[in-house]
Amino acid sequence: MGLLDDRAAIVTGAAQGIGFEIAKLFTAEGASVVLADIDAERANAAAERLDRAVGVACDVTVPGDVDALVAHCVETYGGLDVMVNNAGITRDATMRKMSLEDFDAVLSVHLRGAWLGTRAASLAMREAGGGAIVNMSSISGKVGNIGQTNYSAAKAGIVGLTKAAAKEVAHAGVRVNAVQPGLIKTPMTAAMREDIFAAREKEIPMQRAGEPEEVAKAVLFLASDLASYITGIVLEVAGGRHI
C-alpha cells in the first residue's frame, strides 16, 4: 500500500531537480502524476521516466495555462487530490544591479504562479470534497539572502499566501501547507561557486547540503493522510540551518 494510492497529483516545475524527485516519489507511492513545465519537451521526457505520469506544458504565470493544467489532470485521472506549486526561477543580483524586469519575473513565477495554482487547485478540490496543496517556499524567505531580494520576497510571500489560503479553504477539506528547503543539491545550486557552496555548508548544523529526495519526502508527508490534521504550516527542510 502506498501513501498516495489511487490519487491524482500535479507537480509544477517537474522536469528536473526537486520537482522531478517529488513526482518520482509520488508515483512510487501509488499516485498518478501530471508533470508540468514551461518546456513541453522536457516535461514529456521526464514523464516517460515514470509510471502513471504525463507531461504537460504550462506557464504558471498565465491563468489560462494553470486552469487548463488542472482540467487536464481531472480529465485524465478523474480528479485532483494533490497540487504541488514548485515552479521557480532565479535572477540573482544586488538591488543596485537588479533590473525591474528581473525582479518582476521572479515574483511572477514564484508568487503569482503559486497563487494561481492554489486558486485553481482549491476550486477543483472543494467540489470533490477535499485535497492537499503544498507550496514550495525557501529558507531564503525566512532569513533573506544577499543578491536575492526578488527571490527572498517571493518565497516569504508564499508563506503568507499559504497561511491565508489555508484559513479560507479548511472548512472544505482542503489543506494548504508550505515547505522551506535550505541548501539542496540541485542544478540551481550546482551553478554556485565551489567556495561559496562550501561556506554555506559550514553554516548547517548537519554539516551537509540536502538531497532533492529529502525535500520530496517532506512534501509527500504533507500531501498524504499522515498530515490529515495539519494545515497552514511551514516545514523547514534545511538540516537545522537558521534555526
N, C-alpha and C positions, 0 to 999 in steps of 0.2 A: 504494500500500500504506500502510495506516495502522498506527500503533504498537499499536493495540488491535483490529485486525481480528478479527471473529468472537468477541469476548469479551463477557461479560456483567458489568455493574458495578452497584453500589448506591452512591448518594451520599445521605447524610442531611443534613437542613437545606438541601435543594437548591432551595427555592422562590425564593431570591434570593441576592444577594451572591456570596461566594466559592464557595459550594456550587453555585449555578447555573452559574457560569463553569467549574467543574470538569466538571459534567455536559455542558455545551455542548462543551467541548474533547474530552471522551471520545467523544461521538458523532461529532465531526468526524474523529476518528482511528479510526473504524470500530466502536466499541463499541455495544452495546445497553444502555440505562441505565434503572434504576429510580430515580426521583427521590422521595425520602421527605421528608415534612414533617409536622409536627403538624397543620397546616391542609390538609385534603384538597383543598379548592377551589383553593388556591394551588399545591399540588403538581401537580394536574392541568393548571392553566393554564400552568405552567412547562413541563411535559412536552409540551404541544401546540405549543410554540415550537420543538421539536427533532424530528429524525428518530429513529426507533428508540428511543423513550422512552415510559415510562408513569409516571404519578404514583400514589403510594400514601400513605395517611395512616399515620403511625407516631409514637407517643410513645416516644422512645428510652429512657425510664426504666422502661418496662413490659416485662418479659421476654417475655410472650406476643406483644406487638406486634413486637418485634425478631425473634423466631423466625418469626413469620408473614411478615415482610418478606423474610427470606432465602428462605423457602419459596416465596413469590410469584415471586421472581426465578428460582429454579430451575425452577419450573413454567412460567413464561412464556418464558424464554430458554434453558432446558436446562442451566443451571448457574450458578455464581457464580465469577468469576475475579478480580474486584477489589471490595474494600469500602473506602469512604472514610467514616470516622466524623467528620463535620464539624458536626453539630448543636450549637448552643450558645446561651446567653442571657447577659445581664449584669444584675446587680443591684448597681450600684456604690454604695458608701458607706464612710465610715471605720469602723473597728471600733467606735468609740464609738456610732455611729448605726446600724450594720448590725443587722438583726433576724436571729435564728436561722433564721427561715423563708427569708430571702433567701440566707443562707449555704448552707443545705441545698439549696435549689433549684438554685443554680449548680453545686454539687458533683455533684448528682444528674444533671443534664442532661449536663454535660461528662464527668465521670469515670465515673459509673455507666453512662451511655449508651455511652461508648467501650468500656468493659469488656464490656457486653452485646453490642455489635456485634462486637467482636473475638472473643468466645467463639463466638457463633452462626456467624459467617462462617468461622472456622477449622475448626469442625466439618464444615461443608459442603465446604470446600476440602480437608481431609485425605482425605475419601472420594473426591474427584475427582483427587487426586494433586498438588495444588499451587494456589497463588494468591497474591495480594498484598493486604495490608491497609495502609492509610495512615490514621493518626490525626492529627487537627488539634490541635496544641498552640498555643503562642503565645510570643512573645518575653517576655511577662509571666510565663511560667512559668520563665524563666531569671533574670530580674532583679527581678521584683515591681514592682507599681505602687501608689502611694498610692490608697486607696479601692477596691482590688481584692484584698483578702486572700482572698476567696472564689474569684475568677476565677484569680488567680495560683496559689493552692493547687491548684485543679483542673487547670490547664494543666501545672503541674510534675508532678502525679500521672500525667498522661497519658504523660509521658516515662518514668517508672518502669514503668508498665503496658506500654508499647511494648517496652522492653528485656527485661522478664521474659517477655512473651508470645513475643517473637522467639526466645528460647532454648528455649521449650517446643515450638514447632511447626516449627522449621527442618528437623528431620530428615524431616518430612512434605512438604517442598517449599513450605511457606507462609512468605512473607516478611512481616515487620511493621516498618514504619518510621513516623516522625513528621515533621511539618512545623511549623516555628515561624514564622508570619508576624509581621512587625513592624507598622508603621503603614501600613494599607492603606485605600484609598478604598472604603468600604462604607457601607450605610445606618447601621451602628452608629457609625462614626467621623464620619458626616455630622451626627450629633447633638451632636458636641463643639463647645464654644465656639471661635470662629474664632481668637482669640488663643492658646488652648491648643494647637490644632491646628498653628498656625504655629510655636509654640515647640518642639513635638516634631519638626517637620520639620527645624528647625535642628540638632537632635541627630544627624541622619542624615548620614553622610559623603557619600552620593549626593545630599543636599540636596532630596529629594522623597519624598512618600509613594508607596507601591507601588500598582499596579493589580491588581484581582482576578484578571485573566488571567495575571499574572506568578506568582501563587501556584499557579494551576491548572497552569501548565507544570511547576512543580516536582513537583506531585502526579502528573502524567502520567509524568514520568521515573521516579518510584519505583514506579508501577503497571505500567510496561512492562518488556519484556525488556532494555532498556538498563541496568536496575538488577538484572540477574539474580543478581549475586553480592553484593548489598547487603541487609543486614537488621539491625535493631536500632539504626539511626542516627537522628539528629535533624538535619534540614536546615533551616537558618535562611534565611528569605526576607525580609530586613529592610533591605536597602540598606547593610549594614555597621553598623547601629545596635547598640550594646552589644557590639562585638567586643573 
